[in-house]
């Protein structure tokens, strides 16, 4: 059994003999290498921990997207399946007070008044806090958006795809409408988002943004130790995870290849080469590092196959490099997780924009406490009434 902190490189060194990397890598094709998927309960739990938060965020987003940020309750009820809401809307609102106010209004003139939902004052206050946090972190958001473009083929990404991944990278809702036009030195928007033919282009290459997390880490270690540290991945096999001999040998040799920055031009590399695999792993590592929770659903990553030169079999990269990534199947959705960003089920590599989630969770927990207190008072009232009835019966 391997200890949690034992790296693949040390493990491979102790279990295999040295061989010329170039010769061996050419002998074994990448596609023939198979690694069995193994469940990681702690990383699955990390996804489970955010389940209620994400459900509430989906419902809030649905209401915010409505004209006037209000919606007939029965309309929202019809969207339960799409929102993955298992309870009735009224039950959901009762369990999460503080998000919405219920009031009566007419859908059309001269029709009966029906129940509507609108944003509560407390939720509106949170939205103001969210806007402030985005403004305070705007340089960071701009650098993140630049990095996504700098890694892409031709430095261009579909604007609609970027809008679709706003939640994954914590981009503001007005990303294309307000933020992008503020930085013409970096971005050029071609076409209108929402029509399927709009693109965001990188205008200026900023060398400060062209350093990956791996390269920055190596520079920091070099600065601390005074010894040049070679940029490379920090593979750590999960406890109890064993690799077959041929896979140990392949990874050992592959790790000896030079690190290829995700910001380098790789148009000359063979798509099936080990070097291209090194670059692809680097891109996935950087994308997950830039994401809010250091994890992204695999189908969302699949939307960017063309922009980032991923092959159709790109999901196999995650299982092939199990010391770097984990593919969770929690909730019936495959999600690629960056292992090094977590300790057990807790995210330790925190994005500055996680402040937004923290504020939202505070809002939810405040409502949950109120709901629990109301339930306690109701139970006390019922108990009191039962005791009164018992006394009367005795009389």
URCORNOR-V64513 format. One record per helix or strand of 3 or more residues. SS is the DSSP state (helix for helix, strand for strand). FROM is the first residue (numbers start at 1). LEN is the number of residues. If there is no record, write none. Layout:
<<SS,FROM,LEN> <SS,FROM,LEN>>
//
This chain:
<<helix,8,8> <helix,21,7> <helix,30,3> <helix,41,9> <helix,51,14> <helix,67,3> <strand,70,3> <helix,73,5> <helix,80,4> <helix,89,7> <strand,100,7> <strand,113,7> <helix,121,16> <helix,138,13> <helix,153,3> <strand,156,3> <helix,159,6> <helix,166,4> <helix,175,8> <strand,187,4> <strand,199,4> <helix,207,3> <helix,213,13> <helix,245,12> <helix,274,17> <strand,295,3> <helix,298,5> <helix,305,4> <helix,316,5> <strand,325,4> <helix,330,3> <strand,335,4> <helix,339,3> <helix,354,41>>
//
